[in-house]
Amino acid sequence: MYQRPVCGVWIEGEHWQECLPKSSLELAALIDARERDDSFVLEEITTALERVGLAPHDVDVPAKTEQEVQAPTVQHHTLSQGLQAFRKEARDDVYGHESLTEEPAAALEEATDGTPPPRQTVSPPAAATPLPADLPLPAAPTMPVRQRTTRLPAVTTGLLIGLAVLVIAGGIVGSLSLLSHFGVIGPRSSATPVSPVRGGTWTDDFFGEPDSLIPNGSPMQVNYSTMVDQALYLPLFFGDAQGVIHTGAATEVPTVQNGGISVNYKTWTFHLRPHLVWSDGKPYDARDVDFTWQLWRNPKFGGGSIPGLNLITRSEVSADNLSISFHLKQAYAPFLSYWVDGLYAPLPAHHFSAMAPEQILKSPENENPKVTSGPFLMSESVPGDHYTVVRNPRYYRAGEGLPYLDKVVFHIVLDQDIILKDLQTAIITSAWFLDVRKVQQYQRLKDYTLIASPTSSTFEALYFNFHNQVLASHLEVRQVMAMAIDQQALIKVARHGFASPLCTDHPSAYHPGYAPFSSCPVYDPATANQLLDDNGWVRGADGVRARGGQRLEFEYSTNIGQPWRVDGEAIIQHNLREIGIKLDIQNYHYDVFFNSFLPQGKASPPTGAVAGRYDIAEF
């Protein structure tokens, strides 16, 4: 299985020279995957292979059994065994030369066993960095390729065997994912692809009421409008189910290597496809992008907050209106993410520039947009009940027969029992954001498949209001909360097992950014109690701690409608009560919670919680 002519070495840190096969200078390609997504790395690997006359599709990969495919532990074990076999073959069969040193092989085995590699702070080198001229590398051995029926010229054979594709990996999870995409591990499917059928209506129940169908039109960005926006608008970029970013209206994902990002990460350039049009036939180009960011940053517009936009010092639109460059006052890695998916798609400048910014979200366009750019057009808008979209004949991929569907109906539901009833009577095609307490009932449905997303772009968190002086000025109070909350109980009881711990604000769908080995605070109520004791917080007769007139009692809120959040609140309230912190729970309807309660930011005084105030919020 591993008698292949390319050796992929997955390393961490700057000592990549140690991982090179002892060959000549031109036989290595260094690829930095710490700041790149899979598509970029695959492209670089493909280039490296094609340079020596071998494309990825030329590498045969044996099919695996279903059991091997579904069990990550089998993948890890097989990869480790295969590496050992490859290493032995390299020692035995390469005419006395070693193809791979012992150290990186051991490091790879350790990493694939799930042990995180040591973290280092390094500056990412450019892709395909040439090797130092003074690096002592013996001449490449020439050798036959084993078990191949076609003989290759000796020079080419030596290149194929000697080529090492080195990928500086940000984590072994990404490495295994990339290996699977590349075909080194994983199955080669022999199933006949399903041919999509053109036409039909898709009806979807989704939980929640969008307060705006204009991209970035909601002051509190939530998922309720995302699916509708994705249908109506063509973003510059979009992400797939694995979190990989692809081009939409743009022609390429900007990188330092392709010149889309400056080496200091302060200038970002987006190139747009020619001949794009809005649904009314007017041109869709870089002028719309330029109008959009300035509208979003205008406080009079009243949309969502986008931190990266306040870093823009100026923008430049090319003479042909097909490129726009953003100049930032400082490097800001997440800048690209603010142009991904329909929620952050450009707006039609020719349509909205005639309106005052403060009037756009108050106009009928807010929930019934007339000029859009995506695969669908708004056909019927009934806020509080449903939105119906139909195929857009001016969509830029309409010539390919896309979208396949004639119509999509987004049915608004504010009661999880209604979703279950709609599924039981089979009057809808799909539903999402489901009640985890009803999993067994969902699983009994005959005509549906229950799917848990392999990656997530969301997380649940506690947000502290720093207008509350106790929370703002006492670090130890926030620390003990993190130590005293039983995350496993939240997952097991409140989420019925459908969740995982996450202690970073970059969930698994975000690449780069997601850190699979970021450590969570250890659940340790005893140490939390001791830390409060050491800082002078003394329990009163009611068990609540206080110090110098300041009391550890806070107003705690979330939005009504998600029962699992209520279940979680009870656990968190009990956990913190055990260490002398009291939570007074008061929940609000979604509209009130996000649109007035949180933005007003009125906190309780240091003496204790006050009803109607925001001290700690969960969402």
C-alpha positions as CSV (number, residue, x, y, z in Angstrom):
1,M,0.0,0.0,0.0
2,Y,2.8,2.4,0.8
3,Q,5.1,1.4,-2.1
4,R,4.4,4.6,-3.8
5,P,6.9,7.0,-5.4
6,V,6.0,10.0,-3.3
7,C,6.7,10.5,0.4
8,G,4.5,12.9,2.3
9,V,6.1,14.2,5.5
10,W,3.9,16.0,8.0
11,I,5.9,18.1,10.4
12,E,5.5,21.0,12.8
13,G,8.0,23.8,13.3
14,E,11.0,25.1,11.4
15,H,13.3,22.1,11.5
16,W,11.9,20.8,8.3
17,Q,15.4,20.1,6.8
18,E,15.7,17.1,9.1
19,C,12.7,15.5,7.4
20,L,14.1,15.6,3.9
21,P,15.2,12.4,2.2
22,K,18.9,12.4,1.6
23,S,18.6,13.5,-2.0
24,S,19.4,16.5,-4.2
25,L,18.3,20.1,-3.9
26,E,15.5,20.1,-6.5
27,L,13.8,17.0,-5.1
28,A,11.8,18.7,-2.4
29,A,8.8,20.9,-2.2
30,L,8.0,22.7,1.0
31,I,4.4,23.6,1.6
32,D,3.2,25.6,4.7
33,A,-0.3,24.4,5.7
34,R,-0.5,26.3,8.9
35,E,-2.1,29.3,7.2
36,R,-3.7,27.6,4.2
37,D,-6.7,25.5,3.5
38,D,-6.8,22.1,2.0
39,S,-7.5,23.3,-1.5
40,F,-4.4,25.4,-1.5
41,V,-2.2,22.6,-0.2
42,L,-3.6,20.2,-2.8
43,E,-2.9,22.6,-5.6
44,E,0.7,23.0,-4.4
45,I,1.1,19.2,-4.1
46,T,-0.3,18.7,-7.5
47,T,2.2,21.3,-8.9
48,A,5.1,19.5,-7.2
49,L,4.0,16.1,-8.6
50,E,3.4,17.4,-12.1
51,R,6.9,19.0,-12.0
52,V,8.4,15.5,-12.1
53,G,5.8,14.0,-14.4
54,L,3.4,12.5,-11.9
55,A,-0.1,13.8,-11.3
56,P,-2.2,12.8,-8.2
57,H,-4.5,10.7,-10.4
58,D,-1.6,8.5,-11.4
59,V,-1.1,7.2,-7.9
60,D,-3.2,4.0,-7.3
61,V,-4.9,3.8,-4.0
62,P,-6.3,0.4,-2.9
63,A,-9.9,0.5,-1.7
64,K,-10.6,0.1,2.0
65,T,-13.3,-1.7,3.7
66,E,-16.3,0.1,5.1
67,Q,-15.0,-0.6,8.6
68,E,-11.7,1.0,7.9
69,V,-13.3,4.1,6.4
70,Q,-15.6,4.7,9.3
71,A,-13.1,4.2,12.1
72,P,-10.6,6.9,12.5
73,T,-8.6,4.7,14.9
74,V,-8.2,2.2,12.1
75,Q,-7.0,5.0,9.8
76,H,-4.4,6.1,12.4
77,H,-3.2,2.5,13.0
78,T,-3.0,1.7,9.3
79,L,-1.0,4.9,8.6
80,S,1.4,4.2,11.4
81,Q,1.9,0.6,10.3
82,G,2.3,1.6,6.7
83,L,5.0,4.2,7.7
84,Q,6.9,1.5,9.5
85,A,6.7,-0.7,6.5
86,F,7.7,2.1,4.2
87,R,10.7,2.9,6.5
88,K,11.8,-0.7,6.5
89,E,11.5,-0.9,2.7
90,A,13.5,2.3,2.3
91,R,16.3,0.9,4.4
92,D,16.3,-2.5,2.7
93,D,15.7,-1.7,-0.9
94,V,17.3,1.6,-1.8
95,Y,20.7,0.2,-2.5
96,G,22.1,1.2,0.8
97,H,20.7,4.7,0.9
98,E,18.1,5.9,3.4
99,S,15.0,7.6,1.9
100,L,13.7,9.0,5.2
101,T,15.4,9.7,8.5
102,E,14.2,8.0,11.7
103,E,13.3,11.1,13.5
104,P,10.4,12.4,11.4
105,A,9.0,8.9,11.0
106,A,8.7,8.6,14.8
107,A,7.2,12.1,15.0
108,L,4.5,11.2,12.5
109,E,3.6,8.0,14.4
110,E,3.3,9.9,17.6
111,A,1.1,12.6,16.0
112,T,-1.2,10.1,14.3
113,D,-1.7,8.4,17.6
114,G,-3.5,11.6,18.7
115,T,-0.7,13.2,20.8
116,P,-0.5,16.8,19.9
117,P,2.9,17.9,18.6
118,P,4.8,20.6,20.5
119,R,3.6,24.1,19.7
120,Q,6.0,26.7,18.4
121,T,5.7,30.3,17.3
122,V,7.1,30.6,13.9
123,S,6.5,32.8,10.9
124,P,5.1,30.9,8.0
125,P,7.5,30.5,5.0
126,A,6.3,30.9,1.5
127,A,5.0,27.9,-0.3
128,A,7.5,25.8,-2.2
129,T,10.4,27.5,-0.5
130,P,13.7,26.6,-2.1
131,L,16.1,24.7,0.1
132,P,19.1,26.5,1.5
133,A,22.1,26.2,-0.9
134,D,24.4,25.3,1.9
135,L,22.3,22.3,3.1
136,P,24.5,19.2,2.6
137,L,22.5,16.8,0.5
138,P,24.0,13.8,-1.2
139,A,23.2,13.0,-4.8
140,A,19.8,11.3,-5.4
141,P,19.9,7.6,-5.8
142,T,18.4,6.1,-9.0
143,M,16.3,3.0,-8.4
144,P,13.5,1.1,-10.0
145,V,9.9,1.6,-9.0
146,R,8.7,-1.6,-7.5
147,Q,5.6,-3.5,-8.7
148,R,4.9,-1.3,-11.7
149,T,4.5,-2.9,-15.1
150,T,5.8,0.1,-17.0
151,R,9.6,0.8,-16.8
152,L,10.5,4.5,-16.4
153,P,13.8,6.1,-17.4
154,A,16.4,6.0,-14.7
155,V,16.5,9.8,-14.2
156,T,12.7,10.1,-13.9
157,T,12.6,7.1,-11.6
158,G,15.1,8.8,-9.3
159,L,13.0,11.9,-9.3
160,L,9.8,10.1,-8.4
161,I,11.4,8.1,-5.6
162,G,13.3,11.0,-4.2
163,L,10.6,13.7,-4.3
164,A,9.5,14.6,-0.8
165,V,6.4,16.8,-0.4
166,L,6.8,18.4,3.0
167,V,3.7,19.9,4.6
168,I,4.1,21.9,7.8
169,A,0.9,20.9,9.5
170,G,-1.1,22.9,11.9
171,G,-2.5,19.8,13.5
172,I,-2.8,16.1,12.8
173,V,-6.5,16.3,12.3
174,G,-6.0,18.6,9.3
175,S,-3.2,16.3,8.1
176,L,-5.4,13.2,8.1
177,S,-8.1,15.1,6.3
178,L,-5.7,16.3,3.7
179,L,-4.3,12.8,3.2
180,S,-7.8,11.5,2.7
181,H,-8.6,14.1,0.1
182,F,-5.3,13.4,-1.7
183,G,-6.1,9.7,-1.8
184,V,-3.2,8.4,0.4
185,I,-5.8,7.0,2.9
186,G,-9.5,6.4,2.5
187,P,-11.5,4.6,-0.1
188,R,-11.7,4.9,-3.8
189,S,-15.4,4.7,-4.4
190,S,-16.7,2.5,-7.2
191,A,-20.3,3.5,-6.8
192,T,-22.0,5.1,-9.7
193,P,-22.5,8.8,-9.1
194,V,-26.1,9.9,-8.7
195,S,-27.4,12.0,-11.5
196,P,-29.3,15.0,-10.2
197,V,-32.8,15.5,-11.5
198,R,-33.8,19.0,-12.6
199,G,-36.9,20.5,-11.2
200,G,-39.1,20.1,-8.1
201,T,-39.8,22.0,-4.9
202,W,-37.9,21.7,-1.7
203,T,-39.7,22.7,1.5
204,D,-37.6,23.3,4.6
205,D,-38.7,24.0,8.2
206,F,-36.2,26.2,10.0
207,F,-36.4,27.3,13.5
208,G,-36.3,31.0,14.0
209,E,-37.5,34.2,12.4
210,P,-35.1,36.3,10.3
211,D,-35.1,40.0,11.1
212,S,-33.4,40.9,7.9
213,L,-32.8,39.2,4.5
214,I,-30.3,41.9,3.5
215,P,-26.7,40.6,4.0
216,N,-25.3,41.7,7.3
217,G,-28.6,43.5,8.0
218,S,-29.1,42.0,11.5
219,P,-27.5,43.8,14.5
220,M,-27.0,40.4,16.1
221,Q,-25.8,38.0,13.4
222,V,-27.5,34.6,13.9
223,N,-28.2,31.7,11.6
224,Y,-31.9,32.4,11.0
225,S,-31.4,34.3,7.8
226,T,-28.3,32.5,6.6
227,M,-30.0,29.8,4.4
228,V,-32.3,32.3,2.7
229,D,-29.4,34.7,2.1
230,Q,-27.4,31.9,0.6
231,A,-30.2,31.2,-1.9
232,L,-30.7,34.9,-2.8
233,Y,-27.1,36.3,-3.0
234,L,-23.9,35.3,-4.7
235,P,-21.0,35.9,-2.3
236,L,-17.4,36.4,-3.3
237,F,-16.6,33.1,-1.6
238,F,-18.4,30.3,0.0
239,G,-17.5,27.5,2.4
240,D,-18.3,23.8,1.9
241,A,-19.3,21.3,4.6
242,Q,-15.6,20.7,5.5
243,G,-14.9,24.4,6.0
244,V,-12.9,24.8,2.8
245,I,-13.4,28.2,1.1
246,H,-14.2,28.2,-2.6
247,T,-14.7,31.0,-5.1
248,G,-18.1,32.4,-5.9
249,A,-18.2,35.8,-7.5
250,A,-14.4,35.9,-7.2
251,T,-12.1,34.2,-9.6
252,E,-9.6,33.0,-6.9
253,V,-9.1,32.8,-3.2
254,P,-6.4,35.3,-2.4
255,T,-3.1,34.1,-1.0
256,V,0.3,35.5,-0.6
257,Q,1.5,33.1,-3.2
258,N,-0.9,34.3,-5.9
259,G,-0.5,38.0,-5.0
260,G,-3.9,38.4,-3.6
261,I,-2.5,39.2,-0.1
262,S,0.6,41.3,0.5
263,V,3.5,39.8,2.4
264,N,2.6,42.0,5.4
265,Y,-1.1,40.9,5.3
266,K,-2.2,44.5,5.1
267,T,-3.4,44.6,1.5
268,W,-6.0,42.2,0.2
269,T,-7.1,42.1,-3.5
270,F,-10.3,40.3,-4.8
271,H,-10.7,39.6,-8.5
272,L,-14.3,39.2,-9.7
273,R,-15.6,37.2,-12.6
274,P,-16.5,39.2,-15.7
275,H,-20.1,39.5,-17.0
276,L,-21.8,38.9,-13.7
277,V,-25.2,40.6,-13.4
278,W,-27.8,41.3,-10.8
279,S,-31.3,39.9,-11.2
280,D,-32.4,43.1,-12.9
281,G,-29.7,42.7,-15.5
282,K,-27.4,45.5,-14.2
283,P,-23.6,44.7,-13.9
284,Y,-22.4,43.0,-10.6
285,D,-18.7,44.1,-10.2
286,A,-16.2,45.5,-7.8
287,R,-18.1,48.8,-7.4
288,D,-20.8,46.8,-5.6
289,V,-18.2,45.4,-3.2
290,D,-16.8,48.9,-2.6
291,F,-20.3,50.3,-1.9
292,T,-21.1,47.3,0.4
293,W,-18.2,47.6,2.9
294,Q,-18.7,51.3,3.3
295,L,-22.5,50.8,3.9
296,W,-21.8,48.1,6.5
297,R,-19.3,50.3,8.3
298,N,-21.7,53.2,8.4
299,P,-23.4,53.3,11.9
300,K,-26.5,54.8,10.3
301,F,-27.1,51.5,8.4
302,G,-27.5,49.7,11.7
303,G,-26.4,46.2,10.5
304,G,-24.1,43.7,12.1
305,S,-20.7,44.6,13.5
306,I,-17.7,43.5,11.4
307,P,-14.5,44.1,13.3
308,G,-12.2,43.9,10.2
309,L,-13.9,46.7,8.4
310,N,-12.8,49.4,10.8
311,L,-9.2,48.5,9.8
312,I,-9.7,49.6,6.2
313,T,-7.9,52.8,5.5
314,R,-8.8,52.9,1.8
315,S,-10.0,50.8,-1.1
316,E,-9.1,50.9,-4.8
317,V,-11.3,49.6,-7.7
318,S,-9.5,48.7,-10.9
319,A,-10.2,50.6,-14.2
320,D,-12.2,47.6,-15.5
321,N,-14.2,47.4,-12.3
322,L,-13.2,43.7,-11.9
323,S,-10.8,44.0,-9.0
324,I,-10.8,45.7,-5.6
325,S,-7.9,46.2,-3.2
326,F,-8.3,46.8,0.5
327,H,-5.6,48.5,2.5
328,L,-5.7,47.8,6.2
329,K,-4.0,49.7,9.0
330,Q,-2.7,46.5,10.4
331,A,-2.4,42.8,9.5
332,Y,-5.8,41.0,10.1
333,A,-5.9,37.3,9.2
334,P,-9.7,36.9,9.4
335,F,-10.4,39.6,6.8
336,L,-11.3,37.0,4.1
337,S,-14.0,35.4,6.4
338,Y,-16.1,38.6,6.2
339,W,-16.8,38.0,2.5
340,V,-17.7,34.3,2.8
341,D,-21.3,33.0,2.3
342,G,-24.6,34.7,1.6
343,L,-24.7,36.4,5.0
344,Y,-21.8,38.6,3.8
345,A,-22.5,38.8,0.1
346,P,-22.1,42.2,-1.7
347,L,-25.2,44.4,-2.2
348,P,-26.4,46.1,-5.4
349,A,-24.9,49.6,-5.3
350,H,-27.1,50.9,-8.1
351,H,-30.2,49.8,-6.2
352,F,-29.4,50.9,-2.7
353,S,-27.3,54.0,-3.3
354,A,-30.4,56.0,-3.9
355,M,-31.7,55.2,-0.3
356,A,-30.4,56.8,2.9
357,P,-28.4,54.2,4.8
358,E,-30.7,54.5,7.8
359,Q,-33.8,53.7,5.6
360,I,-32.6,50.5,4.0
361,L,-33.3,48.1,6.9
362,K,-36.7,49.9,7.4
363,S,-37.8,49.5,3.8
364,P,-39.8,46.6,2.3
365,E,-36.5,45.4,0.8
366,N,-35.4,44.3,4.3
367,E,-37.6,41.1,4.2
368,N,-38.5,41.1,0.5
369,P,-35.4,42.0,-1.5
370,K,-36.1,42.7,-5.2
371,V,-32.5,42.8,-6.6
372,T,-30.4,39.8,-5.8
373,S,-27.6,37.8,-7.4
374,G,-27.8,34.2,-6.2
375,P,-29.3,31.0,-7.7
376,F,-32.8,32.0,-6.6
377,L,-35.1,35.0,-6.6
378,M,-37.7,36.0,-4.0
379,S,-41.1,35.0,-5.2
380,E,-43.2,35.3,-2.1
381,S,-42.3,36.9,1.3
382,V,-44.7,36.3,4.2
383,P,-42.7,37.3,7.3
384,G,-43.5,35.1,10.2
385,D,-44.8,32.3,8.0
386,H,-42.6,31.5,4.9
387,Y,-40.3,32.7,2.2
388,T,-40.5,31.2,-1.3
389,V,-37.7,31.5,-3.8
390,V,-37.6,30.5,-7.5
391,R,-34.8,29.9,-10.0
392,N,-32.9,33.0,-11.1
393,P,-32.4,32.9,-14.9
394,R,-29.6,35.5,-14.6
395,Y,-27.6,33.4,-12.1
396,Y,-24.0,33.1,-13.5
397,R,-24.2,29.3,-13.6
398,A,-27.7,29.2,-15.1
399,G,-26.1,28.0,-18.4
400,E,-24.9,24.9,-16.6
401,G,-28.5,24.1,-15.6
402,L,-28.1,25.4,-12.0
403,P,-29.8,25.5,-9.7
404,Y,-31.5,22.1,-10.2
405,L,-34.6,23.0,-8.1
406,D,-37.4,25.1,-9.4
407,K,-38.4,26.4,-6.0
408,V,-37.5,26.4,-2.3
409,V,-40.0,27.2,0.4
410,F,-38.5,28.3,3.7
411,H,-41.1,27.6,6.3
412,I,-40.7,29.6,9.5
413,V,-41.3,27.6,12.7
414,L,-41.1,28.8,16.3
415,D,-42.1,25.6,18.0
416,Q,-40.1,22.4,17.8
417,D,-43.2,20.3,18.2
418,I,-44.5,21.7,14.9
419,I,-41.3,20.6,13.2
420,L,-41.7,17.0,14.5
421,K,-45.3,17.0,13.4
422,D,-44.4,18.2,9.9
423,L,-41.8,15.5,9.6
424,Q,-44.2,12.8,10.9
425,T,-46.7,13.8,8.3
426,A,-44.0,14.1,5.6
427,I,-45.1,17.5,4.4
428,I,-41.6,18.9,4.3
429,T,-38.3,17.9,2.7
430,S,-35.9,18.9,5.5
431,A,-35.6,20.6,8.9
432,W,-32.6,21.9,10.8
433,F,-31.6,23.3,14.2
434,L,-33.5,20.4,15.8
435,D,-34.4,19.7,19.4
436,V,-31.8,17.2,20.7
437,R,-34.4,15.9,23.2
438,K,-36.4,14.4,20.3
439,V,-33.5,12.5,18.7
440,Q,-35.2,9.1,19.2
441,Q,-38.4,10.3,17.6
442,Y,-36.5,11.7,14.7
443,Q,-34.7,8.4,14.2
444,R,-38.0,6.5,14.0
445,L,-39.1,8.6,11.0
446,K,-39.1,6.2,7.9
447,D,-38.6,8.7,5.1
448,Y,-35.9,10.9,6.5
449,T,-32.2,10.5,7.5
450,L,-31.0,12.2,10.6
451,I,-27.6,13.8,10.0
452,A,-25.1,15.3,12.5
453,S,-22.9,17.8,10.8
454,P,-19.2,16.5,10.6
455,T,-18.0,20.1,11.2
456,S,-19.6,22.9,13.1
457,S,-19.3,26.7,12.7
458,T,-21.1,27.5,15.9
459,F,-20.4,27.3,19.6
460,E,-22.3,28.0,22.8
461,A,-20.7,30.5,25.2
462,L,-21.2,32.7,28.2
463,Y,-20.8,36.4,27.5
464,F,-19.9,38.7,30.4
465,N,-21.1,42.3,30.6
466,F,-18.1,44.3,31.6
467,H,-20.3,47.2,32.7
468,N,-20.7,44.9,35.7
469,Q,-17.7,46.0,37.7
470,V,-17.3,42.7,39.6
471,L,-17.0,40.7,36.4
472,A,-14.8,43.4,34.8
473,S,-12.3,43.9,37.6
474,H,-12.0,40.5,39.2
475,L,-10.2,38.0,36.9
476,E,-10.4,35.3,39.6
477,V,-14.2,35.4,39.4
478,R,-14.2,34.6,35.7
479,Q,-11.5,32.0,36.2
480,V,-13.5,30.1,38.8
481,M,-16.6,30.1,36.6
482,A,-14.6,28.4,33.9
483,M,-13.2,25.8,36.4
484,A,-16.6,25.1,38.1
485,I,-18.8,24.5,35.0
486,D,-19.2,20.8,34.2
487,Q,-18.9,20.7,30.4
488,Q,-19.4,17.0,30.2
489,A,-22.7,17.3,32.1
490,L,-23.8,20.0,29.7
491,I,-23.0,17.8,26.8
492,K,-24.5,14.6,28.2
493,V,-27.7,16.1,29.8
494,A,-28.5,19.3,28.0
495,R,-27.3,18.3,24.6
496,H,-27.9,14.5,24.8
497,G,-24.4,13.8,23.6
498,F,-24.7,16.0,20.4
499,A,-21.9,18.4,21.3
500,S,-18.2,18.4,22.1
501,P,-16.0,20.6,24.3
502,L,-14.6,23.7,22.5
503,C,-12.4,26.2,24.3
504,T,-11.6,28.5,21.4
505,D,-13.7,30.8,19.3
506,H,-12.8,29.0,16.1
507,P,-15.0,25.9,15.7
508,S,-14.0,22.9,13.5
509,A,-15.4,24.4,10.3
510,Y,-12.8,27.2,10.3
511,H,-9.6,26.6,8.4
512,P,-7.2,28.1,9.2
513,G,-8.0,29.0,12.8
514,Y,-9.4,25.9,14.4
515,A,-7.0,24.5,17.0
516,P,-8.0,20.9,17.8
517,F,-5.6,20.7,20.7
518,S,-6.6,23.9,22.5
519,S,-7.0,23.0,26.1
520,C,-10.1,23.5,28.1
521,P,-10.1,24.6,31.8
522,V,-10.0,21.5,34.0
523,Y,-13.3,20.9,35.9
524,D,-12.1,21.4,39.4
525,P,-14.7,22.9,41.9
526,A,-12.3,22.3,44.8
527,T,-9.6,24.5,43.3
528,A,-12.2,27.1,42.3
529,N,-13.4,27.3,45.9
530,Q,-9.8,27.6,47.2
531,L,-9.1,30.4,44.7
532,L,-12.1,32.4,45.9
533,D,-11.0,31.8,49.5
534,D,-7.5,33.0,48.7
535,N,-8.9,36.2,47.2
536,G,-11.0,37.1,50.2
537,W,-14.5,36.1,48.9
538,V,-16.3,34.9,52.0
539,R,-19.6,32.9,52.0
540,G,-22.5,34.6,53.8
541,A,-25.4,32.9,55.6
542,D,-27.1,32.2,52.3
543,G,-24.0,30.6,50.9
544,V,-23.3,33.4,48.5
545,R,-19.8,34.9,48.6
546,A,-19.1,38.6,49.1
547,R,-16.1,40.9,49.6
548,G,-16.0,44.6,50.5
549,G,-19.6,45.1,49.8
550,Q,-19.4,43.3,46.4
551,R,-21.6,40.2,46.1
552,L,-21.2,37.3,43.6
553,E,-24.8,37.4,42.5
554,F,-25.5,37.9,38.8
555,E,-28.4,38.1,36.4
556,Y,-28.2,35.2,33.9
557,S,-30.2,35.1,30.6
558,T,-30.7,33.4,27.3
559,N,-33.4,33.4,24.7
560,I,-36.7,31.4,25.0
561,G,-37.3,28.7,22.5
562,Q,-34.3,26.4,22.8
563,P,-35.2,24.0,25.6
564,W,-31.6,22.6,25.7
565,R,-30.4,26.0,26.8
566,V,-32.9,26.0,29.7
567,D,-31.6,22.5,30.7
568,G,-28.0,23.8,30.5
569,E,-28.9,26.8,32.6
570,A,-30.0,24.6,35.5
571,I,-26.7,22.7,35.4
572,I,-24.6,25.9,35.3
573,Q,-26.7,27.5,38.1
574,H,-26.1,24.4,40.3
575,N,-22.3,24.3,39.4
576,L,-21.7,27.9,40.4
577,R,-23.9,27.7,43.5
578,E,-21.5,25.0,44.7
579,I,-18.6,27.6,44.8
580,G,-20.7,30.4,46.2
581,I,-21.9,32.2,43.1
582,K,-25.6,32.8,42.7
583,L,-27.3,33.1,39.3
584,D,-30.7,34.7,39.0
585,I,-32.2,33.4,35.7
586,Q,-34.4,35.5,33.6
587,N,-34.9,34.5,29.9
588,Y,-36.4,36.5,27.0
589,H,-38.0,36.0,23.6
590,Y,-35.5,36.0,20.8
591,D,-36.5,39.4,19.4
592,V,-36.2,41.1,22.8
593,F,-33.1,39.2,23.8
594,F,-31.0,40.1,20.8
595,N,-32.5,43.4,19.6
596,S,-33.0,45.3,22.9
597,F,-32.0,43.4,26.0
598,L,-28.3,42.7,25.0
599,P,-27.6,45.9,23.1
600,Q,-28.7,48.1,25.9
601,G,-26.0,46.5,28.1
602,K,-27.4,47.7,31.5
603,A,-25.7,45.7,34.2
604,S,-26.5,45.0,37.8
605,P,-24.7,47.0,40.6
606,P,-21.9,45.4,42.6
607,T,-24.3,44.6,45.4
608,G,-26.1,41.9,43.5
609,A,-28.4,40.9,40.6
610,V,-31.3,43.2,39.5
611,A,-34.1,41.8,37.4
612,G,-34.1,43.0,33.8
613,R,-30.3,43.6,33.8
614,Y,-27.7,41.9,31.6
615,D,-24.7,40.4,33.6
616,I,-24.1,37.1,31.9
617,A,-25.8,35.9,28.7
618,E,-25.7,32.6,27.0
619,F,-26.0,32.1,23.2
